[in-house]
Amino acid sequence: MDGKSRKDIYPGLEVDIILKKDQRSGKLTRGIVASLLTSAAFHSRGIKVRLEDGQIGRVAAVMNDN
């Protein structure tokens, strides 16, 4: 999954995100979703989330999907 649909993202899910400071380089940060910040059902650049460690970014990829 690419993380563009809100229905695919939920707390506890392991994801790769792109932080604002890393948008140009495309560097990914892996973590566990704590909360969803995007209220729209779909976002072309990825759903914005807060990770359990407090970092905020847009979901680039979903690691596990159980």
Secondary structure, 3 states (H helix, E strand, C coil): CCCCEHHHCCCCCEEEEEEHHHCCCCCCEEEEEEEECCCCCECCCCCEEEECCCCEEEEEEECCCC
